[in-house]
């Protein structure tokens, strides 16, 4: 919310495995998909979030979108895991070299750019 208030466009990416947490917390309704639940719970528009397909990670989707559009990525991930996907690795390196990957973490309970 703060980022949007400051004029930034926000797009969130989730691995499909978020479904487990939504079920554990009893947040997902019987007629809802994972994206529908996240939109409702977070008060976001469907065009503001992406959920990876079951069995796939969201990292490659996020990195490719950011790389194609020169977007800044805020994440606690370093995007430097070994992968057979050379396009993902090259895109992550380009973003990192351009200073477009910003690490974030919790500081005194608040999400903070480190």
N, C-alpha and C positions, 0 to 999 in steps of 0.2 A: 504494500500500500504506500509506504513512504517513497519508494522509487517512482511509482506512478504520480504521486503528488509532486515530486521533483521534476516531472516531465519525461521520465523514461518509459519506454514501452517494455512491458514485461511478458515473457513467454517462458513457461515452466515445462520441463521435461521429466517424465517419470518412467521408470522401468515398470513393466506390467506386474511385477511382483508386489507392487504397492497394494494390489488387491488383497493380499493376506492381512496387511495392517488394517485396511478398511473393514474387512470382515471381523477381525479381532476386536476392533473398537465399535462394532455394530453400527457402522456408518452407512454401509451400502444397502440400499432398498432392493427388494426382490426384482423390480422391473428396471433397475438402473444398470448401465454399463459402468466400467471403471471411470472413463472420462466424465460421464454424467454426474457421478458421485463427487468427484474432485471439484467440478464446477460448482455444484451446490454447496459443498462444505466450505470451499474457499471463496465463494462469491465471485467467481471469475467467469468470463465468457469462454465458450468452447474453442474459440480461435486463439486463446491465450495459453493453451496447454496441449502437450503431445504426450501420449502414452505409447510406449513401444509395444510391438506385437508380443504375444506370449512366447517366452523362451528367448527373447532378444533384449539386449541392453539399449538404453536410450542414448548412451554416449555418442555413438556414431551419428545418429540423427541430429543431435545438438551440434556437434563439431562441424558437420557438413553444412548445416544451415548457417552457422556463424561464419564459417570460412567463405561461403559463397556471397554473403551479404556484408562482410566486414563488421560483424556485430561483436560486442563485448560479452564475454561469458563470465558470470559470477558463479563459482562452484567451489566446493571443498575437494573436488577431484583435480588431479594434476594431468589427467589425460595422457599418461605416459606408459600405460600398461602394455605389455607385449600383446601384439595382435597380428593376425595374418592379413588383416585389411590394410594394405599399404596406403590406400587413399585416405583412410581415417588418420593413420599415423602422420602422413605428410600434412594433412589439413591441420591437425593439432599442433604440429611443429610451426607451421606458418602463423597460426593464431598466437602461439606463445612468443615467437620472435617479434611479432607486431605489438606485443604487450596487451593483447586482447583477452587474455585469460587472467582473471583476477581471483585470487583465493579469498574465500570467506570462511568465517567461523563464528561461534557464539562467544561474545565477550559480555560478561555480566548479564547474560540472558537475552542479549540482542544480537541479531545477525549483523556482522560487521565485516567490511572489506579490510582484509589484512595487508 
